[in-house]
């Protein structure tokens, strides 16, 4: 039996807290520190004060709910926190990974997942050991892009711990919440639940020693981004945008998030996706459907490198839908574009050391 955060949170959602007359999940008592190790589950509940009259009964009910809804053999450890106490700050996770690269965009639909998938494959073709984590909990797309939607990661024992074994495709280690939920079902989770699931994919997975871990982040600036910044030491960010003004305005927000004085993650550069359209029958022609050089001008304005301009080519979309990223065939022009982008990212990370 494999235990995932949703099994636990669903069980806890059946436990009422007399202090609010709501369940403990709705009452926001569940702290974002859940750890799962095989059949061992630990988490914290936040109470208003140490003398809370409902604390003992709530703790007993929470443990009983997990045994009833998840399994009687689950070993449950529940810690308590109070308003007067501050949770301890953990060391960054995955310190054995050489470079953690966040691929971000301020706006959805600009091709960020396509860039993430192809950069990961291209880096692997360059000889690097690469992992790719789909951090978009509510809209995972990496399983589809790699043609492994039906794959189900299994648990493996490493140094006495039960860890999730990533799926491997095209030389890249992959993990996504999409491997654990139905593709037809909406993921209706609160922010804390999504962040807890993300933390498990990071901390409880057998990533091993990697040269690069690519983070395919969700659009915008959200709880997921804040969790990534708190949990990991991110080496640099790659910002993806299309050339039109509305996308560029959102890209600026993404850049500002990483350049915030409390964050200070280096921006490796910008990638202009859908830069122009080239029809297959007229490969020398370029049609600037969304405007010309918008991302290039933004990069110049902000003093940042423009890493690549990726055209709209039918094969890129088709390859993604068919589960075979364009970067798998470097003989094609699109494969060469992503290979050059991967080389640029590798070069930028070497300069940061």
RODO-2510 file (C-alpha; in nm, 4 decimals, decimal comma):
residues 353
     n   res          X          Y          Z
     1     x     0,0000     0,0000     0,0000
     2     x     0,1297     0,3436    -0,0940
     3     x     0,0171     0,6426     0,1109
     4     x    -0,0155     0,9911    -0,0404
     5     x    -0,1018     1,3244     0,1241
     6     x    -0,4554     1,3318    -0,0170
     7     x    -0,5434     1,0063     0,1603
     8     x    -0,4415     1,1633     0,4891
     9     x    -0,6080     1,5001     0,4305
    10     x    -0,9315     1,3321     0,3195
    11     x    -0,9326     1,1304     0,6412
    12     x    -0,8619     1,4395     0,8521
    13     x    -1,1446     1,6245     0,6774
    14     x    -1,3837     1,3913     0,8618
    15     x    -1,2612     1,5108     1,2038
    16     x    -1,4570     1,7980     1,3552
    17     x    -1,2920     2,0543     1,5835
    18     x    -1,5320     2,1703     1,8505
    19     x    -1,3650     2,5100     1,8751
    20     x    -1,4800     2,6118     1,5249
    21     x    -1,7525     2,3499     1,4577
    22     x    -1,5722     2,2776     1,1281
    23     x    -1,3386     1,9951     1,0334
    24     x    -0,9686     2,0416     1,1087
    25     x    -0,8790     2,0927     0,7400
    26     x    -1,1417     2,3648     0,6908
    27     x    -1,0284     2,5188     1,0201
    28     x    -0,6775     2,5469     0,8688
    29     x    -0,5287     2,3567     1,1606
    30     x    -0,3246     2,1203     0,9423
    31     x     0,0316     2,2525     0,9219
    32     x     0,2223     2,2231     0,5920
    33     x     0,4805     1,9777     0,7272
    34     x     0,3374     1,6351     0,6468
    35     x     0,5960     1,3581     0,6068
    36     x     0,5223     1,0089     0,4783
    37     x     0,7765     0,7268     0,5007
    38     x     0,6253     0,3952     0,3993
    39     x     0,3517     0,3246     0,6541
    40     x     0,4687     0,6020     0,8869
    41     x     0,2854     0,9356     0,8752
    42     x     0,3707     1,2468     1,0723
    43     x     0,2156     1,5929     1,0641
    44     x     0,1323     1,8824     1,2944
    45     x    -0,1937     2,0368     1,4044
    46     x    -0,2081     2,4024     1,4999
    47     x    -0,4122     2,4903     1,8102
    48     x    -0,4940     2,8375     1,9452
    49     x    -0,3255     2,7744     2,2801
    50     x    -0,1525     2,5040     2,4832
    51     x    -0,4476     2,4820     2,7224
    52     x    -0,7004     2,4191     2,4438
    53     x    -0,9771     2,2054     2,6063
    54     x    -1,0507     2,0242     2,2771
    55     x    -0,6887     1,9347     2,1931
    56     x    -0,6687     1,5810     2,3346
    57     x    -1,0013     1,4697     2,1892
    58     x    -0,9101     1,6180     1,8498
    59     x    -0,5746     1,4379     1,8442
    60     x    -0,7383     1,1052     1,9320
    61     x    -1,0055     1,1559     1,6670
    62     x    -0,7459     1,2452     1,4014
    63     x    -0,5456     0,9282     1,4669
    64     x    -0,8612     0,7161     1,4691
    65     x    -0,9775     0,8698     1,1382
    66     x    -0,6507     0,7768     0,9661
    67     x    -0,6671     0,4209     1,0991
    68     x    -1,0284     0,3895     0,9815
    69     x    -1,0065     0,5576     0,6384
    70     x    -0,6458     0,4808     0,5377
    71     x    -0,5370     0,1668     0,7210
    72     x    -0,5149     0,0267     1,0720
    73     x    -0,1435    -0,0475     1,0248
    74     x    -0,0503     0,3170     0,9622
    75     x     0,1869     0,4477     1,2306
    76     x     0,0641     0,7993     1,3095
    77     x     0,2660     1,0739     1,4795
    78     x     0,0837     1,4017     1,5428
    79     x     0,2773     1,7025     1,6659
    80     x     0,1164     2,0135     1,8081
    81     x     0,1919     2,3772     1,7415
    82     x     0,0543     2,6906     1,8996
    83     x     0,0291     3,0545     1,8003
    84     x     0,3161     3,1496     2,0251
    85     x     0,5587     2,9082     1,8569
    86     x     0,7368     2,9407     1,5229
    87     x     0,7991     2,6230     1,3185
    88     x     1,1702     2,5456     1,2728
    89     x     1,3274     2,6356     0,9403
    90     x     1,4540     2,3365     0,7450
    91     x     1,7717     2,3154     0,5401
    92     x     1,7148     2,3303     0,1621
    93     x     1,6230     1,9976     0,0071
    94     x     1,8107     1,8171    -0,2729
    95     x     2,1526     1,9545    -0,1915
    96     x     2,3006     1,6680    -0,3949
    97     x     2,1617     1,8239    -0,7153
    98     x     2,4151     2,0377    -0,9003
    99     x     2,1756     2,2917    -1,0559
   100     x     1,8065     2,3495    -0,9892
   101     x     1,6527     2,5516    -1,2722
   102     x     1,3029     2,7019    -1,2482
   103     x     1,1300     2,7458    -1,5837
   104     x     0,8656     3,0109    -1,5225
   105     x     0,6172     3,2405    -1,6863
   106     x     0,3873     3,5049    -1,5536
   107     x     0,1114     3,3839    -1,7835
   108     x    -0,0397     3,0500    -1,8769
   109     x    -0,0397     2,9145    -2,2293
   110     x     0,2987     3,0507    -2,3395
   111     x     0,4610     2,7075    -2,3790
   112     x     0,6488     2,6840    -2,0524
   113     x     0,5942     2,3084    -2,0172
   114     x     0,7053     2,2560    -2,3778
   115     x     1,0257     2,4468    -2,3064
   116     x     1,0803     2,2575    -1,9774
   117     x     1,0354     1,9172    -2,1397
   118     x     1,2591     1,9907    -2,4364
   119     x     1,5331     2,1572    -2,2299
   120     x     1,5420     1,8512    -2,0018
   121     x     1,5696     1,6121    -2,2980
   122     x     1,8318     1,8298    -2,4683
   123     x     2,0438     1,8479    -2,1507
   124     x     2,0265     1,4680    -2,1247
   125     x     2,1405     1,4394    -2,4887
   126     x     2,4356     1,6627    -2,3985
   127     x     2,5415     1,4000    -2,1449
   128     x     2,4080     1,5504    -1,8216
   129     x     2,2078     1,3584    -1,5616
   130     x     1,8701     1,5313    -1,5562
   131     x     1,5469     1,5280    -1,3584
   132     x     1,2240     1,7075    -1,4431
   133     x     0,9644     1,7875    -1,1769
   134     x     0,6188     1,8987    -1,2866
   135     x     0,5271     2,1390    -1,0052
   136     x     0,1944     2,2389    -1,1609
   137     x    -0,0224     2,0464    -0,9142
   138     x    -0,3512     2,1647    -1,0658
   139     x    -0,2642     2,1312    -1,4348
   140     x     0,0122     1,8717    -1,4810
   141     x     0,1136     1,8153    -1,8433
   142     x     0,4539     1,6443    -1,8321
   143     x     0,3146     1,2845    -1,8319
   144     x     0,1324     1,3615    -2,1581
   145     x     0,4351     1,5263    -2,3168
   146     x     0,6542     1,2240    -2,2433
   147     x     0,3961     0,9658    -2,3450
   148     x     0,3808     0,8023    -2,0025
   149     x     0,0358     0,8986    -1,8731
   150     x    -0,0338     0,5398    -1,7664
   151     x     0,2939     0,5037    -1,5736
   152     x     0,2706     0,4663    -1,1972
   153     x     0,5825     0,5282    -0,9857
   154     x     0,6602     0,2630    -0,7284
   155     x     0,8291     0,2788    -0,3899
   156     x     1,1869     0,1635    -0,3464
   157     x     1,3938     0,1303    -0,0284
   158     x     1,6985     0,3551    -0,0089
   159     x     1,9068     0,3661     0,3102
   160     x     1,6145     0,2319     0,5109
   161     x     1,3617     0,4796     0,3657
   162     x     1,0753     0,4111     0,1271
   163     x     1,1184     0,6583    -0,1610
   164     x     0,9204     0,7226    -0,4783
   165     x     1,1107     0,6035    -0,7848
   166     x     1,0789     0,8591    -1,0686
   167     x     0,9653     0,7461    -1,4127
   168     x     1,2440     0,7561    -1,6738
   169     x     1,1890     0,8619    -2,0353
   170     x     1,4380     0,9848    -2,2975
   171     x     1,7132     0,9834    -2,0351
   172     x     1,5204     1,2107    -1,7953
   173     x     1,3872     1,1262    -1,4479
   174     x     1,0262     1,2457    -1,4241
   175     x     0,7814     1,3103    -1,1433
   176     x     0,4415     1,4742    -1,1593
   177     x     0,1248     1,4700    -0,9533
   178     x    -0,0292     1,3610    -1,2841
   179     x     0,1079     1,0107    -1,2203
   180     x    -0,1056     0,9807    -0,9062
   181     x    -0,4410     1,1399    -0,9987
   182     x    -0,6947     1,0690    -1,2703
   183     x    -0,6456     1,2912    -1,5793
   184     x    -1,0245     1,3308    -1,6045
   185     x    -1,0691     1,4554    -1,2472
   186     x    -1,0107     1,8113    -1,1286
   187     x    -0,7652     1,8454    -0,8391
   188     x    -0,9688     2,0366    -0,5798
   189     x    -0,7041     2,1007    -0,3170
   190     x    -0,6358     2,3929    -0,0905
   191     x    -0,2963     2,5599    -0,1178
   192     x    -0,1568     2,3788     0,1856
   193     x    -0,2517     2,0386     0,0471
   194     x    -0,0916     2,1160    -0,2901
   195     x     0,2272     2,2375    -0,1226
   196     x     0,2390     1,9240     0,0944
   197     x     0,2108     1,7035    -0,2157
   198     x     0,4864     1,9045    -0,3835
   199     x     0,7127     1,8650    -0,0810
   200     x     0,6664     1,4874    -0,0917
   201     x     0,7628     1,4767    -0,4612
   202     x     1,0816     1,6612    -0,3675
   203     x     1,1796     1,5124    -0,0333
   204     x     1,0475     1,1582    -0,0636
   205     x     1,1669     1,0746    -0,4156
   206     x     1,4788     0,8898    -0,5215
   207     x     1,6240     1,1665    -0,7405
   208     x     1,9824     1,0580    -0,6763
   209     x     2,2751     1,2734    -0,7876
   210     x     2,1699     1,5005    -1,0729
   211     x     2,3526     1,7635    -1,2751
   212     x     2,0228     1,9426    -1,3415
   213     x     1,6734     1,9358    -1,1942
   214     x     1,4312     2,1302    -1,4131
   215     x     1,1232     2,2685    -1,2359
   216     x     0,8240     2,3156    -1,4653
   217     x     0,6422     2,5739    -1,2537
   218     x     0,2765     2,6793    -1,2760
   219     x     0,1886     3,0175    -1,4273
   220     x     0,1849     3,3285    -1,2134
   221     x     0,3227     3,3784    -0,8638
   222     x     0,1544     3,1457    -0,6159
   223     x     0,1896     2,9317    -0,3031
   224     x     0,3730     2,6740    -0,5145
   225     x     0,6419     2,9254    -0,6113
   226     x     0,6841     3,0362    -0,2506
   227     x     0,7164     2,6735    -0,1371
   228     x     0,9806     2,6040    -0,4026
   229     x     1,1791     2,9079    -0,2928
   230     x     1,1578     2,7986     0,0714
   231     x     1,2357     2,4307     0,0131
   232     x     1,5102     2,4541    -0,2492
   233     x     1,8201     2,6477    -0,3314
   234     x     1,7300     2,7416    -0,6884
   235     x     2,0335     2,8059    -0,9076
   236     x     1,8557     3,0232    -1,1619
   237     x     1,5321     3,0940    -1,3434
   238     x     1,4441     3,0877    -1,7124
   239     x     1,1493     3,3108    -1,8046
   240     x     0,9300     3,2030    -2,0967
   241     x     0,7044     3,4476    -2,2803
   242     x     0,5392     3,5025    -2,6133
   243     x     0,6025     3,8304    -2,8006
   244     x     0,2688     4,0080    -2,7383
   245     x     0,2382     4,2864    -2,4832
   246     x    -0,0031     4,1102    -2,2451
   247     x     0,2348     3,8156    -2,2030
   248     x     0,5360     4,0426    -2,1608
   249     x     0,3602     4,2387    -1,8851
   250     x     0,3077     3,9153    -1,6911
   251     x     0,6644     3,8040    -1,7646
   252     x     0,7869     4,1190    -1,5887
   253     x     0,6011     4,0090    -1,2748
   254     x     0,7679     3,6695    -1,2870
   255     x     1,1077     3,8332    -1,3243
   256     x     1,0338     4,0676    -1,0345
   257     x     0,9433     3,7712    -0,8104
   258     x     1,2852     3,6121    -0,8566
   259     x     1,4707     3,9442    -0,8324
   260     x     1,2936     4,0433    -0,5101
   261     x     1,5500     4,1352    -0,2437
   262     x     1,4213     3,8538    -0,0188
   263     x     1,4560     3,5957    -0,2969
   264     x     1,7511     3,6928    -0,5188
   265     x     1,7411     3,4038    -0,7656
   266     x     1,9511     3,4836    -1,0745
   267     x     1,7600     3,5176    -1,4022
   268     x     1,9538     3,3076    -1,6543
   269     x     1,7653     3,4669    -1,9409
   270     x     1,4437     3,4913    -2,1391
   271     x     1,3004     3,2541    -2,3966
   272     x     1,0669     3,3922    -2,6609
   273     x     0,8280     3,1148    -2,7568
   274     x     0,5989     3,1341    -3,0619
   275     x     0,8349     3,4017    -3,1926
   276     x     0,7159     3,3544    -3,5501
   277     x     0,5343     3,1064    -3,7698
   278     x     0,7157     2,9064    -4,0333
   279     x     0,4999     2,6854    -4,2587
   280     x     0,6460     2,3469    -4,3468
   281     x     0,6132     2,4106    -4,7196
   282     x     0,7893     2,7497    -4,6922
   283     x     1,0668     2,6906    -4,4355
   284     x     1,2459     3,0175    -4,5202
   285     x     0,9403     3,2342    -4,4493
   286     x     0,8681     3,3933    -4,1128
   287     x     0,5284     3,5349    -4,0134
   288     x     0,5215     3,7328    -3,6869
   289     x     0,1691     3,6471    -3,5737
   290     x     0,2082     3,7723    -3,2148
   291     x     0,4394     4,0648    -3,2889
   292     x     0,8077     4,0810    -3,3596
   293     x     1,0923     4,0630    -3,1059
   294     x     0,8778     4,1587    -2,8059
   295     x     1,0734     3,9350    -2,5686
   296     x     1,4007     4,0440    -2,7247
   297     x     1,3191     4,4084    -2,6529
   298     x     1,2163     4,3248    -2,2942
   299     x     1,5460     4,1425    -2,2398
   300     x     1,7385     4,4420    -2,3708
   301     x     1,5390     4,6801    -2,1485
   302     x     1,6075     4,4739    -1,8357
   303     x     1,9678     4,3928    -1,9264
   304     x     1,9006     4,0189    -1,9423
   305     x     2,0121     3,7627    -2,2019
   306     x     1,7721     3,6390    -2,4683
   307     x     1,8443     3,2660    -2,4678
   308     x     1,6324     3,1575    -2,7645
   309     x     1,3548     3,2495    -3,0050
   310     x     1,1450     2,9417    -3,0716
   311     x     0,9181     2,9424    -3,3797
   312     x     0,5645     2,8095    -3,4098
   313     x     0,6197     2,4826    -3,5906
   314     x     0,3482     2,2213    -3,6256
   315     x     0,5866     1,9393    -3,5372
   316     x     0,6600     2,0856    -3,1899
   317     x     0,2920     2,0653    -3,0976
   318     x     0,2454     1,7255    -3,2584
   319     x     0,5515     1,5796    -3,0878
   320     x     0,4321     1,7041    -2,7490
   321     x     0,0859     1,5565    -2,8027
   322     x     0,2384     1,2274    -2,9191
   323     x     0,4665     1,2008    -2,6176
   324     x     0,7937     1,2560    -2,8018
   325     x     0,9537     1,5979    -2,7325
   326     x     1,1036     1,7737    -3,0347
   327     x     1,4490     1,7712    -2,8740
   328     x     1,4674     1,3936    -2,9177
   329     x     1,5535     1,4496    -3,2861
   330     x     1,8424     1,6949    -3,3102
   331     x     1,8587     1,6387    -3,6855
   332     x     1,5496     1,8589    -3,7212
   333     x     1,5712     2,2422    -3,6971
   334     x     1,3430     2,2430    -3,3913
   335     x     1,5687     1,9913    -3,2206
   336     x     1,8675     2,2138    -3,2899
   337     x     1,6872     2,5140    -3,1367
   338     x     1,6300     2,3309    -2,8070
   339     x     1,9812     2,1847    -2,8077
   340     x     2,1237     2,5369    -2,8421
   341     x     1,8951     2,6562    -2,5614
   342     x     2,0147     2,3741    -2,3342
   343     x     2,3769     2,4593    -2,4131
   344     x     2,3106     2,8244    -2,3256
   345     x     2,1529     2,7286    -1,9920
   346     x     2,4433     2,4959    -1,9085
   347     x     2,6866     2,7744    -1,9925
   348     x     2,5015     3,0262    -1,7741
   349     x     2,4983     2,7931    -1,4742
   350     x     2,8741     2,7383    -1,5013
   351     x     2,9222     3,1137    -1,4750
   352     x     2,7274     3,1199    -1,1462
   353     x     2,9715     2,8875    -0,9676
***
